Amino acid sequence: MNPELWSQYKSLRKSIDGNKENLDKLISLACERDVQSDDSLPVHFFTIVLNGQPFIQYHIDVLEVLPFEWHWHIIEGVAELKGDTAWSLVSGGRVDAQSHNNGLSIDGTTDYIDRLKERFQTVSPFTASL
């Protein structure tokens, strides 16, 4: 790792806090490569979300400035407390029916994802309603 780039990265990371210009600089630094790579293969990102507003809106700003092909898979919906999350049941964990609408977000996330799908061919939403 290049120590100078790492130092710049750490400095910018501390100063981002809503500053889009510094965010752009940080992304540029993070994407610099010391080796040749085959940019023809897209990077696939996966996001699992339920009621993700306003946080899910920040992803697309970052993805749009990446210097390589990407594809964003968004999996939206409530999940049953099984498998990896079953541990929460013994402590009273539950999925409150008021936190979703037939398994989908109630905070505008579903509409936002629908708009992303219309705007970007590289966004693939997956939803599972109850």
Kinemage of the C-alpha trace (Angstrom):
@kinemage 1
@onewidth
@group {chain A} dominant
@subgroup {mainchain}
@vectorlist {calphas} color= white
{ca met a 1} P 0.000 0.000 0.000
{ca asn a 2} L 1.206 3.478 -0.851
{ca pro a 3} L 1.765 5.306 2.501
{ca glu a 4} L 1.135 8.725 0.957
{ca leu a 5} L -2.252 7.671 -0.474
{ca trp a 6} L -3.176 6.083 2.846
{ca ser a 7} L -2.365 9.313 4.672
{ca gln a 8} L -4.490 11.330 2.230
{ca tyr a 9} L -7.296 8.806 2.561
{ca lys a 10} L -7.357 9.030 6.380
{ca ser a 11} L -7.285 12.822 6.276
{ca leu a 12} L -10.167 13.047 3.793
{ca arg a 13} L -12.196 10.389 5.605
{ca lys a 14} L -12.248 12.553 8.736
{ca ser a 15} L -13.394 15.611 6.798
{ca ile a 16} L -16.240 14.118 4.737
{ca asp a 17} L -19.239 14.651 7.038
{ca gly a 18} L -21.620 15.648 4.228
{ca asn a 19} L -18.980 17.361 2.067
{ca lys a 20} L -19.561 15.998 -1.471
{ca glu a 21} L -16.263 17.375 -2.814
{ca asn a 22} L -14.260 15.531 -0.164
{ca leu a 23} L -16.330 12.396 -0.764
{ca asp a 24} L -15.437 12.531 -4.467
{ca lys a 25} L -11.749 12.941 -3.618
{ca leu a 26} L -11.905 10.019 -1.203
{ca ile a 27} L -13.514 7.748 -3.781
{ca ser a 28} L -10.891 8.733 -6.351
{ca leu a 29} L -8.107 7.842 -3.926
{ca ala a 30} L -9.727 4.558 -2.971
{ca cys a 31} L -10.019 3.552 -6.625
{ca glu a 32} L -6.406 4.213 -7.600
{ca arg a 33} L -4.603 1.034 -8.596
{ca asp a 34} L -0.938 0.101 -8.464
{ca val a 35} L -1.486 -2.905 -10.734
{ca gln a 36} L -3.118 -3.457 -14.086
{ca ser a 37} L -6.607 -4.929 -13.874
{ca asp a 38} L -9.249 -6.175 -16.243
{ca asp a 39} L -12.015 -3.565 -15.951
{ca ser a 40} L -14.323 -5.514 -18.246
{ca leu a 41} L -15.780 -7.477 -15.324
{ca pro a 42} L -18.358 -5.493 -13.354
{ca val a 43} L -18.318 -5.385 -9.583
{ca his a 44} L -21.589 -6.529 -8.025
{ca phe a 45} L -22.854 -4.866 -4.861
{ca phe a 46} L -25.615 -6.344 -2.711
{ca thr a 47} L -27.746 -4.399 -0.236
{ca ile a 48} L -30.354 -5.951 2.030
{ca val a 49} L -32.772 -3.290 3.212
{ca leu a 50} L -36.014 -2.627 5.034
{ca asn a 51} L -36.941 0.994 5.776
{ca gly a 52} L -33.557 2.253 4.622
{ca gln a 53} L -34.342 5.951 4.227
{ca pro a 54} L -32.434 8.212 4.105
{ca phe a 55} L -29.302 6.053 4.128
{ca ile a 56} L -29.951 4.057 0.960
{ca gln a 57} L -29.917 7.286 -1.070
{ca tyr a 58} L -26.176 7.769 -0.510
{ca his a 59} L -25.197 4.572 -2.321
{ca ile a 60} L -26.013 5.712 -5.849
{ca asp a 61} L -23.889 8.870 -5.514
{ca val a 62} L -20.885 6.704 -4.728
{ca leu a 63} L -21.628 4.089 -7.397
{ca glu a 64} L -22.016 6.697 -10.142
{ca val a 65} L -18.437 7.962 -9.747
{ca leu a 66} L -16.725 4.576 -9.622
{ca pro a 67} L -14.227 4.154 -12.481
{ca phe a 68} L -15.402 0.646 -13.360
{ca glu a 69} L -18.593 -1.164 -14.342
{ca trp a 70} L -20.876 -2.035 -11.476
{ca his a 71} L -24.227 -3.648 -10.802
{ca trp a 72} L -26.267 -3.013 -7.660
{ca his a 73} L -28.588 -5.735 -6.406
{ca ile a 74} L -31.060 -4.427 -3.824
{ca ile a 75} L -32.933 -7.005 -1.793
{ca glu a 76} L -35.821 -5.323 -0.010
{ca gly a 77} L -38.140 -6.801 2.522
{ca val a 78} L -38.626 -8.172 5.983
{ca ala a 79} L -36.990 -11.475 6.855
{ca glu a 80} L -38.241 -14.123 9.227
{ca leu a 81} L -36.178 -14.642 12.341
{ca lys a 82} L -34.646 -17.933 11.228
{ca gly a 83} L -31.145 -19.176 10.608
{ca asp a 84} L -28.624 -16.444 11.381
{ca thr a 85} L -31.174 -14.266 13.164
{ca ala a 86} L -32.970 -16.986 15.159
{ca trp a 87} L -30.810 -16.156 18.181
{ca ser a 88} L -32.912 -13.037 18.763
{ca leu a 89} L -36.066 -15.045 19.449
{ca val a 90} L -34.875 -16.203 22.897
{ca ser a 91} L -34.446 -12.549 23.881
{ca gly a 92} L -37.931 -11.607 22.698
{ca gly a 93} L -36.965 -10.640 19.153
{ca arg a 94} L -39.864 -10.182 16.756
{ca val a 95} L -40.787 -8.475 13.520
{ca asp a 96} L -43.413 -5.880 14.367
{ca ala a 97} L -46.214 -5.826 11.781
{ca gln a 98} L -46.241 -2.016 12.018
{ca ser a 99} L -42.670 -1.854 10.660
{ca his a 100} L -43.595 -3.067 7.165
{ca asn a 101} L -46.389 -3.253 4.586
{ca asn a 102} L -46.806 -6.853 3.444
{ca gly a 103} L -43.092 -7.318 4.008
{ca leu a 104} L -41.962 -4.134 2.225
{ca ser a 105} L -40.690 -0.819 3.575
{ca ile a 106} L -43.063 1.839 4.863
{ca asp a 107} L -40.664 4.812 4.762
{ca gly a 108} L -40.466 5.434 1.004
{ca thr a 109} L -37.648 2.975 0.330
{ca thr a 110} L -39.786 0.889 -2.053
{ca asp a 111} L -40.662 3.950 -4.184
{ca tyr a 112} L -37.032 5.081 -4.199
{ca ile a 113} L -35.876 1.653 -5.401
{ca asp a 114} L -38.547 1.693 -8.134
{ca arg a 115} L -37.230 5.066 -9.358
{ca leu a 116} L -33.659 3.736 -9.356
{ca lys a 117} L -34.737 0.771 -11.486
{ca glu a 118} L -36.294 3.115 -14.058
{ca arg a 119} L -33.173 5.299 -14.170
{ca phe a 120} L -30.382 2.696 -14.114
{ca gln a 121} L -30.072 -0.557 -16.028
{ca thr a 122} L -27.378 -1.534 -13.530
{ca val a 123} L -29.802 -1.632 -10.583
{ca ser a 124} L -31.725 -4.866 -9.952
{ca pro a 125} L -34.265 -4.794 -7.158
{ca phe a 126} L -35.590 -7.975 -5.607
{ca thr a 127} L -38.600 -7.852 -3.316
{ca ala a 128} L -40.457 -10.505 -1.401
{ca ser a 129} L -43.794 -9.560 0.039
{ca leu a 130} L -45.508 -11.558 2.756
